C-alpha cells in the first residue's frame, strides 16, 4: 500500500485487547446473542475475530477496500465472509440478511477532504444550506457518513451499531437520530483514551446505538455518557430541536440570539494577504516589503491575539479586496494600482487556493465580507479557547478578524462596551461553557453562540455584575447605568 496509511486511509487498526474489551461490554450490557455480526471496514479483522470469540456467532461478515487487509483478515477468520469493496457501494443489508445484526468496528478517522478512497457519492447528505456546504460544513468525517449509511440501512430493525469514533462524530449522529426521529432502545458513549489505544490526540468514544423495530419514534434523544475505564456515568446528553446539550447544563439563557453572529474574513492566502508592521514598513509572510496604498489595508486580529478585553493596538494587518461577496475586484486596478500590481505579482498563490468558493470568482476574492465587516466596533472571541474571552475591537479603521473568530458588529461604542462586559459576566460564561463541548477543536461557533438569548442575559445579569466584570478584567471604571439601559433598550428593540 503506497503512502502513509494513517493519513491516506484514515487507518488506525484496533488492538485486539481493546476489541475484546469493547465486545465484552456489548455482550454484558447491550446484546448477547446477535444473529449476525458485520464489520463494515474490517481492516485486518481484529474486531471480527474478537466478536467471533466473545459472542460465538457463526454468521460473520466483513467489508474492506484494501485487498492486502482482506487476505490477512481471511487468514485470521477463515469462516468469515469478507467482501473486497467500498462500504458505500456494498448492499450491507443484503449481506447480513436481516434483523438483530451487531454492526461493530472502527471506521476511518478522516474527512472527505483528505481521504483518498472510501468516499461516498458527493451529495449534500445533511441538507446543508449552499453556503455551509461551500465553506466547510460539508467537509464531513468519513466515519460519520459510514454510521449514517448504516443507520439508514438498519433503521426499524433490532440491530445494534457499535463504533469507535471521535466524540464530535457521536454527537453529530445523535442530532441526526433526533432530526429523523429514528426508533431506538438505548444509546451510549464510552469515553476512552485514544492516545493510549492509538497513539493519537483526539477525544474519542465507543458509540453504541441499539436500534428498535418496536419503540415509537422520538425526536428527543437521550444518550448516557460513561468513562470506559471506570464505567461511571459522566453525563447525559439530550439531542432535540437541532441542538444538543448536557442534561446538567443550565438552560436559563437558551433561546435565539437577537443579533446575528458573524465570522471573520476568509481568503486562504495568508502569505500574501496578511501583513505585519516592521521597521521598514509592512512585510508579508514571505518577508517581502510591501509597498501598497493604505486604503485596502485593515488591522487584523487572529485567534491567538484574543488575550485582552479591549484591543486597540495592532501589529497584524490584512488586505481586504471586497466590501461584499462576489464584488468585481477590477476596480483595484484603477483606484489602487500599487495594490493591484502586488496582488498580480502573487497571482499563483491565489490560483492555488483549493476551496470551491473561489471558483469562477473575481481575482483576489475573499469570503466572509459584508457591511458588518466594516463596523466601527466589534465584540469578538476566538472559537478555539475553552474559556471564551470576548474582546472589544476598535481602531481608526474597522478591525478585521480571521475566520476562526466570531463577532457582533456595532456602530455605537456604548453598546459595544456594555455587550463586551455582559458576555464576559460569570452568568453568561457559565452558561456558554455548560453547552459547549470543550473537546471540540472549536468549542464556540456561530451555531452555538446563536443559542444565546441576549434579552435573557440582560434579565439575568444586573448592572452591579457588569461593574464587577470591569474590576475582574482590570478595566477602568467606566460602565454607567445609562449605558446598561441603552443596551437593554437596544436588545428589546431587536426582539
C-alpha distance (Angstrom), angle and dihedral (degrees) to the residues before:
residue distance angle dihedral
X1 . . .
X2 3.81 . .
X3 3.77 124.4 .
X4 3.76 132.2 6.2
X5 3.81 107.5 -29.2
X6 3.77 94.8 -157.0
X7 3.78 94.1 50.1
X8 3.80 99.4 37.9
X9 3.79 99.6 35.8
X10 3.79 103.5 27.8
X11 3.78 81.7 -121.3
X12 3.82 119.0 174.0
X13 3.81 108.2 152.0
X14 3.81 109.9 -148.4
X15 3.83 114.9 -121.2
X16 3.79 111.7 -116.1
X17 3.81 94.3 -123.0
X18 3.80 90.5 56.4
X19 3.81 90.6 47.5
X20 3.81 87.4 54.3
X21 3.81 91.3 51.7
X22 3.79 92.5 50.5
X23 3.80 94.3 45.9
X24 3.80 91.0 46.4
X25 3.79 91.5 53.6
X26 3.79 93.1 48.1
X27 3.81 91.9 49.6
X28 3.82 92.9 48.2
X29 3.81 98.8 41.2
X30 3.80 111.1 20.2
X31 3.82 118.7 21.2
X32 3.81 129.2 -9.2
X33 3.81 102.2 -179.6
X34 3.80 113.7 41.5
X35 3.80 115.2 177.7
X36 3.79 90.1 -139.8
X37 3.80 138.9 2.3
X38 3.79 123.9 -140.9
X39 3.78 128.4 -172.7
X40 3.83 104.9 -168.6
X41 3.83 96.5 -163.8
X42 3.78 100.1 22.1
X43 3.80 101.9 173.0
X44 3.79 109.2 -174.8
X45 3.80 90.6 -13.1
X46 3.80 105.3 -104.4
X47 3.80 95.3 139.7
X48 3.82 92.5 45.1
X49 3.79 91.1 50.2
X50 3.80 93.1 47.5
X51 3.80 92.4 45.9
X52 3.81 91.8 50.3
X53 3.81 89.9 52.6
X54 3.81 97.2 43.4
X55 3.81 99.4 41.4
X56 3.80 100.4 29.2
X57 3.80 88.1 -138.0
X58 3.81 116.9 159.0
X59 3.81 98.0 -164.4
X60 3.79 100.9 82.7
X61 3.79 124.1 165.0
X62 3.77 132.9 179.1
X63 3.80 137.6 179.9
X64 3.80 122.6 -160.0
X65 3.78 132.1 163.0
X66 3.81 96.3 -157.5
X67 3.81 109.6 83.9
X68 3.81 94.7 -157.8
X69 3.81 89.5 54.6
X70 3.80 90.2 48.6
X71 3.82 90.2 55.6
X72 3.81 91.0 49.8
X73 3.79 92.9 46.7
X74 3.82 92.5 49.9
X75 3.78 88.7 51.1
X76 3.81 90.7 53.4
X77 3.83 96.7 42.6
X78 3.81 108.1 23.5
X79 3.81 91.9 172.4
X80 3.82 93.6 58.9
X81 3.79 122.0 98.9
X82 3.80 101.9 -130.8
X83 3.78 119.5 -176.5
X84 3.79 123.4 -156.7
X85 3.77 105.6 -136.8
X86 3.77 151.4 88.6
X87 3.80 114.0 -66.8
X88 3.80 89.5 -136.0
X89 3.81 92.0 56.6
X90 3.82 99.7 43.9
X91 3.81 123.0 89.5
X92 3.80 95.6 -128.7
X93 3.79 95.0 178.8
X94 3.81 91.6 55.1
X95 3.81 90.6 50.1
X96 3.80 95.0 54.0
X97 3.81 95.6 39.8
X98 3.75 100.8 -137.7
X99 3.78 145.6 -57.2
X100 3.82 138.7 26.2
X101 3.79 93.7 29.1
X102 3.79 119.9 161.7
X103 3.80 107.5 -143.5
X104 3.77 106.8 -166.1
X105 3.77 136.3 165.2
X106 3.77 152.5 87.2
X107 3.83 111.9 -82.4
X108 3.83 121.5 -161.5
X109 3.80 114.6 -66.0
X110 3.78 96.3 -141.6
X111 3.80 140.7 96.1
X112 3.78 128.9 -113.1
X113 3.82 89.2 -107.5
X114 3.81 95.8 64.5
X115 3.79 106.2 25.0
X116 3.80 114.0 100.1
X117 3.79 97.2 -157.5
X118 3.79 142.8 14.6
X119 3.80 91.2 57.7
X120 3.78 115.6 160.5
X121 3.76 118.9 -135.3
X122 3.80 104.5 -69.5
X123 3.77 99.2 -108.8
X124 3.78 130.7 139.8
X125 3.81 91.8 -107.5
X126 3.80 94.6 172.9
X127 3.78 95.3 49.4
X128 3.79 91.8 -116.7
X129 3.77 120.8 -175.9
X130 3.79 110.6 -100.7
X131 3.77 91.0 -110.6
X132 3.83 92.7 52.8
X133 3.77 92.2 47.2
X134 3.80 90.4 52.5
X135 3.80 98.0 46.2
X136 3.77 101.8 49.6
X137 3.80 110.7 -78.1
X138 3.81 87.0 106.2
X139 3.81 90.8 55.6
X140 3.77 88.2 100.5
X141 3.76 131.7 178.4
X142 3.81 112.7 -99.7
X143 3.80 89.6 -139.5
X144 3.79 88.7 56.8
X145 3.78 93.2 51.1
X146 3.81 90.8 48.8
X147 3.80 91.8 53.3
X148 3.80 90.7 46.9
X149 3.80 89.0 51.9
X150 3.81 90.2 51.1
X151 3.80 91.1 48.0
X152 3.77 89.5 54.9
X153 3.81 92.5 47.4
X154 3.81 97.3 46.7
X155 3.81 103.6 32.1
X156 3.79 114.8 129.3
X157 3.80 90.9 27.5
X158 3.81 131.2 101.0
X159 3.79 91.8 -115.2
X160 3.80 126.1 132.4
X161 3.79 127.3 -135.8
X162 3.81 117.5 -156.4
X163 3.79 115.7 176.3
X164 3.77 137.0 165.9
X165 3.79 108.0 -133.1
X166 3.77 145.9 137.5
X167 3.80 113.1 -71.6
X168 3.81 89.1 -121.3
X169 3.81 88.9 59.3
X170 3.81 91.7 49.7
X171 3.80 91.0 52.1
X172 3.80 91.0 49.9
X173 3.80 89.2 52.3
X174 3.81 90.5 52.4
X175 3.80 88.9 54.7
X176 3.80 90.9 50.7
X177 3.81 91.3 49.9
X178 3.79 88.5 52.6
X179 3.81 94.9 45.3
X180 3.79 91.5 50.9
X181 3.83 95.4 39.0
X182 3.81 92.1 -131.1
X183 3.79 117.6 -173.9
X184 3.79 113.7 -115.5
X185 3.77 139.0 161.0
X186 3.81 101.1 -151.1
X187 3.77 141.8 -15.0
X188 3.81 130.8 -163.2
X189 3.78 141.3 177.6
X190 3.81 116.6 -151.5
X191 3.80 109.8 -164.5
X192 3.80 115.7 -143.7
X193 3.81 136.6 174.0
X194 3.82 105.3 -97.8
X195 3.79 90.9 -172.1
X196 3.80 91.1 61.6
X197 3.79 94.4 43.8
X198 3.82 101.9 37.1
X199 3.79 105.6 8.7
X200 3.81 92.6 -117.7
X201 3.78 132.5 118.2
X202 3.80 106.5 -121.2
X203 3.78 137.5 119.9
X204 3.78 102.3 -112.1
X205 3.76 141.7 172.6
X206 3.76 146.0 178.2
X207 3.79 101.9 -109.7
X208 3.80 114.0 -153.7
X209 3.78 124.2 -172.7
X210 3.79 121.3 175.6
X211 3.78 106.6 -162.4
X212 3.79 123.5 -154.6
X213 3.76 137.2 -148.4
X214 3.78 91.3 -166.2
X215 3.81 111.8 42.3
X216 3.78 119.7 89.9
X217 3.81 117.5 -104.6
X218 3.79 114.3 -100.1
X219 3.78 128.9 -173.7
X220 3.81 90.4 -154.0
X221 3.78 105.7 83.2
X222 3.80 118.4 -169.1
X223 3.80 119.0 -164.1
X224 3.81 126.3 -173.2
X225 3.81 114.5 -139.2
X226 3.80 117.7 -153.2
X227 3.77 139.7 173.5
X228 3.80 105.2 -113.5
X229 3.81 93.7 -146.3
X230 3.80 98.3 51.3
X231 3.84 97.9 19.9
X232 3.79 86.6 -137.8
X233 3.79 115.7 148.6
X234 3.81 110.7 -109.7
X235 3.77 100.1 -178.9
X236 3.77 145.5 -38.7
X237 3.79 121.2 -111.9
X238 3.78 122.6 -150.1
X239 3.80 121.2 -159.8
X240 3.80 118.1 -167.8
X241 3.80 139.7 126.9
X242 3.83 90.5 25.1
X243 3.80 89.8 -61.4
X244 3.75 134.7 102.0
X245 3.78 126.1 -158.0
X246 3.79 140.3 159.9
X247 3.80 112.0 -96.5
X248 3.81 87.5 -126.9
X249 3.82 91.9 58.6
X250 3.77 118.1 112.9
X251 3.78 108.7 -119.0
X252 3.81 95.7 -167.2
X253 3.81 93.2 112.5
X254 3.80 97.0 35.7
X255 3.78 115.9 127.0
X256 3.79 140.0 82.7
X257 3.78 120.3 -45.4
X258 3.79 113.6 -117.2
X259 3.81 91.0 -143.9
X260 3.80 127.5 55.5
X261 3.79 115.7 -112.1
X262 3.78 112.5 -138.3
X263 3.78 133.2 -157.1
X264 3.80 123.5 -134.0
X265 3.79 126.8 -106.3
X266 3.79 122.2 -64.3
X267 3.79 121.2 -156.3
X268 3.84 106.2 144.6
X269 3.78 90.1 -146.9
X270 3.79 104.8 93.0
X271 3.80 96.0 153.9
X272 3.79 89.9 64.3
X273 3.79 107.2 23.8
X274 3.80 100.4 44.2
X275 3.77 117.7 73.4
X276 3.79 137.2 -177.6
X277 3.76 131.4 -153.1
X278 3.80 116.9 -114.9
X279 3.80 139.4 164.3
X280 3.79 88.7 -85.6
X281 3.80 95.7 46.3
X282 3.79 127.0 -99.4
X283 3.80 120.6 -4.1
X284 3.80 129.7 -175.4
X285 3.79 128.0 -137.4
X286 3.78 89.4 -88.4
X287 3.83 86.4 63.4
X288 3.81 89.9 -114.7
X289 3.79 119.3 144.1
X290 3.80 108.3 -116.1
X291 3.80 117.7 -147.4
X292 3.81 107.4 -174.0
X293 3.80 139.8 131.3
X294 3.80 114.5 -76.6
X295 3.80 95.9 -134.1
X296 3.81 96.6 87.9
X297 3.81 96.1 38.2
X298 3.80 115.5 98.6
X299 3.82 134.8 177.5
X300 3.81 112.0 -94.6
X301 3.80 130.5 -151.3
X302 3.79 115.4 -166.8
X303 3.80 125.1 -165.6
X304 3.79 94.0 -96.4
X305 3.82 90.1 57.2
X306 3.81 96.4 64.6
X307 3.79 96.1 104.1
X308 3.80 102.2 114.7
X309 3.82 131.8 54.6
X310 3.81 90.8 -131.6
X311 3.81 120.4 38.7
X312 3.79 118.6 -175.4
X313 3.81 105.0 140.0
X314 3.80 121.0 73.4
X315 3.78 142.7 -169.4
X316 3.80 97.6 175.5
X317 3.79 126.2 69.5
X318 3.77 137.2 179.5
X319 3.79 133.4 -152.3
X320 3.81 109.6 -124.2
X321 3.79 111.3 -159.2
X322 3.80 100.5 178.3
X323 3.80 139.5 38.4
X324 3.79 95.0 -158.7
X325 3.82 137.5 18.5
X326 3.81 117.0 -78.0
X327 3.80 92.6 11.0
X328 3.79 113.4 159.9
X329 3.81 106.3 -109.9
X330 3.81 96.0 -160.5
X331 3.83 88.8 98.3
X332 3.82 87.4 77.2
X333 3.81 91.2 68.9
X334 3.83 92.4 61.2
X335 3.79 101.2 34.0
X336 3.82 101.8 34.0
X337 3.82 108.7 23.9
X338 3.81 95.3 167.7
X339 3.80 91.2 53.9
X340 3.81 90.4 46.4
X341 3.80 90.8 51.2
X342 3.82 91.7 48.6
X343 3.80 93.9 49.1
X344 3.80 92.8 47.4
X345 3.79 90.7 49.7
X346 3.81 85.9 63.8
X347 3.79 98.1 38.1
X348 3.81 92.2 129.6
X349 3.80 91.1 62.7
X350 3.79 89.2 57.1
X351 3.81 93.6 43.5
X352 3.80 90.1 54.2
X353 3.80 94.2 58.3
X354 3.80 107.4 122.7
X355 3.79 102.8 -156.5
X356 3.80 115.7 105.5
X357 3.81 90.6 -137.4
X358 3.81 88.2 81.7
X359 3.79 94.7 50.7
X360 3.81 111.4 117.3
X361 3.82 89.1 -2.5
X362 3.79 126.9 131.1
X363 3.81 116.2 -82.2
X364 3.82 113.9 -82.4
X365 3.81 91.9 10.6
X366 3.80 122.9 167.4
X367 3.75 137.3 -159.9
X368 3.80 133.7 -136.7
X369 3.78 90.8 47.8
X370 3.80 127.3 139.7
X371 3.79 142.5 117.6
X372 3.81 88.0 -68.2
X373 3.82 89.6 63.1
X374 3.80 89.9 66.1
X375 3.80 97.2 48.6
X376 3.80 113.4 138.5
X377 3.79 91.8 -127.8
X378 3.78 133.0 27.5
X379 3.80 131.6 -171.2
X380 3.78 102.8 -153.6
X381 3.79 144.6 165.1
X382 3.78 138.7 -171.0
X383 3.77 115.0 -105.9
X384 3.81 91.4 -142.6
X385 3.80 106.6 64.9
X386 3.80 121.5 91.1
X387 3.80 91.6 -142.0
X388 3.79 108.3 48.0
X389 3.80 117.4 -133.9
X390 3.79 113.0 -167.1
X391 3.79 112.5 -151.5
X392 3.79 130.6 -163.6
X393 3.81 108.2 -132.4
X394 3.78 122.2 -162.9
X395 3.79 141.0 143.4
X396 3.77 140.8 150.0
X397 3.81 86.1 -75.4
X398 3.82 127.4 38.2
X399 3.80 111.1 -81.8
X400 3.80 118.4 -127.9
X401 3.79 127.7 -152.2
X402 3.77 127.2 -159.6
X403 3.79 122.2 -111.5
X404 3.81 93.7 -91.6
X405 3.81 89.6 69.4
X406 3.81 132.0 71.7
X407 3.78 129.7 -153.9
X408 3.78 150.7 174.3
X409 3.84 114.3 -130.9
X410 3.82 124.4 -135.7
X411 3.79 138.4 176.9
X412 3.81 93.1 -165.0
X413 3.80 121.3 72.9
X414 3.81 95.0 -153.9
X415 3.81 91.6 54.9
X416 3.80 93.0 46.3
X417 3.80 94.5 47.0
X418 3.80 93.2 47.5
X419 3.81 91.1 47.4
X420 3.81 90.9 51.7
X421 3.81 90.1 54.7
X422 3.79 92.8 44.6
X423 3.80 93.6 52.4
X424 3.81 91.6 47.2
X425 3.81 92.6 51.9
X426 3.81 117.5 116.9
X427 3.81 90.1 -118.3
X428 3.80 94.5 57.0
X429 3.80 94.4 37.1
X430 3.81 92.2 52.8
X431 3.77 91.5 50.7
X432 3.81 94.4 48.2
X433 3.78 92.6 48.1
X434 3.81 90.3 49.0
X435 3.81 93.8 56.6
X436 3.83 97.1 36.4
X437 3.79 120.3 88.8
X438 3.77 102.4 -133.9
X439 3.80 94.1 -162.9
X440 3.82 89.6 67.0
X441 3.79 116.7 100.9
X442 3.80 86.6 -123.0
X443 3.80 108.8 28.4
X444 3.81 90.2 -179.5
X445 3.79 122.7 54.5
X446 3.79 137.6 156.5
X447 3.78 88.7 -97.3
X448 3.81 93.3 55.5
X449 3.81 95.9 41.0
X450 3.80 89.8 50.3
X451 3.80 88.3 65.8
X452 3.81 90.4 67.0
X453 3.81 110.3 103.7
X454 3.81 103.5 -149.5
X455 3.79 92.6 -164.8
X456 3.81 90.0 57.4
X457 3.81 89.0 46.5
X458 3.79 91.8 56.9
X459 3.79 91.0 47.1
X460 3.80 90.7 50.8
X461 3.82 98.0 42.4
X462 3.81 114.9 61.1
X463 3.79 124.0 -155.7
X464 3.81 92.0 -101.7
X465 3.81 90.4 60.2
X466 3.80 90.3 56.9
X467 3.80 88.4 52.8
X468 3.80 88.0 52.6
X469 3.81 90.7 50.7
X470 3.81 89.8 55.8
X471 3.79 89.7 55.1
X472 3.80 93.4 45.0
X473 3.80 91.5 51.0
X474 3.81 90.3 44.7
X475 3.78 93.2 -120.7
X476 3.80 122.5 151.5
X477 3.81 112.3 -98.0
X478 3.76 103.6 -92.4
X479 3.78 112.9 131.8
X480 3.79 114.0 106.0
X481 3.78 131.6 -167.7
X482 3.80 87.0 -113.5
X483 3.82 91.1 58.7
X484 3.80 91.0 46.8
X485 3.81 91.7 50.4
X486 3.78 90.3 45.9
X487 3.81 90.6 57.6
X488 3.79 91.1 45.5
X489 3.81 91.6 53.2
X490 3.81 91.1 45.5
X491 3.80 92.8 54.2
X492 3.79 92.6 44.4
X493 3.79 89.7 53.2
X494 3.81 88.9 54.9
X495 3.80 94.1 48.3
